[in-house]
Amino acid sequence: MEPPDQAIARLEAERDQLKDRYLRLAAEYENFKKRTAKERAEAWVRAQAELVTRLADALDDLSRFAHVDPATTDAQTLHEGVDLVERKMWKELAALGVTRIDATGVHSTPTSTRPSRRSRPGPPTRIIRWAGAAGGLQTR
């Protein structure tokens, strides 16, 4: 049998080791949380920059159409130009993983998470889903 003084010393040493281990793990976990939050923020900034870069050309084309003189341009030409810009934008969005969902007759309010039946006439609401590297972003 171990003398009481030695048992107390051994148990105190074991307690100190476990406490040190616990404090190190807690500090490591806090550092992990800070690092992942920083990485997530950086990934979001990179994703936004990539989106703007991809859409810049299509937005430039759209800007040109916004400044076309309607008196000198016929409606068919304007329609074709806007259609080309739309296709260009969807091509770039598709490259980022954005897909269109048919939402004909479905309306969504900003406060709801589920679409509700459209109560008023008008064009259908477009619903976009994106599951990118930064997480699952859904826009309705």
C-alpha positions as CSV (number, residue, x, y, z in Angstrom):
1,M,0.0,0.0,0.0
2,E,1.2,3.5,-0.9
3,P,1.7,6.0,1.9
4,P,-0.9,8.8,2.0
5,D,1.7,11.6,1.3
6,Q,2.9,9.8,-1.8
7,A,-0.6,9.1,-3.0
8,I,-1.5,12.8,-2.5
9,A,1.6,13.9,-4.4
10,R,0.9,11.4,-7.2
11,L,-2.7,12.5,-7.5
12,E,-1.8,16.2,-7.5
13,A,0.8,15.6,-10.3
14,E,-1.8,13.7,-12.3
15,R,-4.4,16.4,-11.7
16,D,-1.9,19.1,-12.8
17,Q,-1.1,17.1,-16.0
18,L,-4.8,16.7,-16.8
19,K,-5.5,20.3,-16.1
20,D,-2.6,21.4,-18.4
21,R,-3.9,19.0,-21.1
22,Y,-7.4,20.4,-20.8
23,L,-6.2,24.0,-21.0
24,R,-4.0,23.3,-24.0
25,L,-7.0,21.6,-25.8
26,A,-9.3,24.4,-24.9
27,A,-6.8,27.0,-26.3
28,E,-6.2,24.8,-29.4
29,Y,-10.0,24.7,-30.0
30,E,-10.4,28.4,-29.6
31,N,-7.6,28.9,-32.1
32,F,-9.3,26.5,-34.4
33,K,-12.6,28.4,-34.2
34,K,-10.8,31.7,-34.9
35,R,-8.9,30.2,-37.8
36,T,-11.9,28.7,-39.4
37,A,-13.9,31.9,-39.0
38,K,-11.1,33.8,-40.7
39,E,-10.9,31.2,-43.5
40,R,-14.6,31.3,-44.0
41,A,-14.6,35.1,-44.3
42,E,-11.7,35.0,-46.8
43,A,-13.5,32.3,-48.8
44,W,-16.6,34.6,-48.9
45,V,-14.5,37.5,-50.2
46,R,-12.9,35.4,-52.8
47,A,-16.3,34.0,-53.9
48,Q,-17.7,37.6,-54.2
49,A,-14.6,38.7,-56.2
50,E,-15.0,35.7,-58.6
51,L,-18.7,36.4,-59.1
52,V,-18.0,40.1,-59.9
53,T,-15.1,39.1,-62.2
54,R,-17.3,36.6,-64.1
55,L,-20.2,39.0,-64.4
56,A,-18.2,42.1,-65.3
57,D,-18.3,41.5,-69.0
58,A,-22.0,40.8,-69.1
59,L,-22.7,43.9,-67.0
60,D,-20.6,45.9,-69.3
61,D,-22.7,44.7,-72.2
62,L,-25.9,45.5,-70.3
63,S,-24.6,49.0,-69.6
64,R,-24.1,49.6,-73.3
65,F,-27.7,48.6,-73.9
66,A,-28.9,51.0,-71.2
67,H,-27.3,53.9,-73.1
68,V,-28.6,53.0,-76.6
69,D,-30.7,55.7,-78.2
70,P,-34.2,54.1,-78.6
71,A,-35.0,56.5,-81.4
72,T,-32.2,55.0,-83.6
73,T,-32.5,51.4,-82.5
74,D,-35.5,49.1,-83.3
75,A,-37.2,47.0,-80.6
76,Q,-36.1,43.7,-82.2
77,T,-32.4,44.7,-82.0
78,L,-32.8,45.7,-78.4
79,H,-34.6,42.5,-77.5
80,E,-31.9,40.4,-79.2
81,G,-29.2,42.3,-77.4
82,V,-30.8,41.9,-74.0
83,D,-31.3,38.2,-74.7
84,L,-27.6,37.8,-75.5
85,V,-26.7,39.5,-72.3
86,E,-29.1,37.3,-70.3
87,R,-27.6,34.2,-71.9
88,K,-24.1,35.4,-71.1
89,M,-25.0,36.1,-67.5
90,W,-26.6,32.7,-67.0
91,K,-23.6,31.0,-68.7
92,E,-21.3,32.6,-66.1
93,L,-23.7,31.8,-63.2
94,A,-24.0,28.2,-64.4
95,A,-20.2,28.0,-64.3
96,L,-20.4,28.9,-60.6
97,G,-23.1,26.2,-59.9
98,V,-26.2,28.4,-60.0
99,T,-29.2,26.7,-61.6
100,R,-32.7,28.0,-62.5
101,I,-35.7,26.5,-61.0
102,D,-39.1,26.8,-62.6
103,A,-41.2,28.9,-60.3
104,T,-44.1,29.6,-62.5
105,G,-47.1,30.5,-60.3
106,V,-45.0,30.4,-57.1
107,H,-44.4,33.5,-55.0
108,S,-42.0,33.8,-52.0
109,T,-42.0,36.6,-49.4
110,P,-38.8,37.8,-47.9
111,T,-39.8,36.6,-44.5
112,S,-40.9,33.1,-45.5
113,T,-38.6,30.1,-46.2
114,R,-41.2,28.3,-48.3
115,P,-42.9,29.6,-51.4
116,S,-46.5,30.4,-51.3
117,R,-49.1,30.4,-54.1
118,R,-49.0,33.6,-56.1
119,S,-52.0,35.7,-55.1
120,R,-51.6,38.4,-57.7
121,P,-51.0,38.2,-61.5
122,G,-47.6,39.0,-62.9
123,P,-44.4,37.5,-64.1
124,P,-43.2,34.4,-62.2
125,T,-40.6,34.8,-59.5
126,R,-37.2,33.4,-60.3
127,I,-35.8,31.1,-57.7
128,I,-32.0,30.5,-57.7
129,R,-30.2,27.9,-55.7
130,W,-26.4,27.7,-55.3
131,A,-24.4,25.2,-53.4
132,G,-20.9,26.6,-53.7
133,A,-17.8,26.1,-51.7
134,A,-18.8,28.7,-49.1
135,G,-22.0,26.8,-48.2
136,G,-25.5,26.5,-49.5
137,L,-27.0,29.9,-50.5
138,Q,-30.6,30.0,-51.5
139,T,-32.2,33.0,-53.0
140,R,-35.9,33.1,-53.7
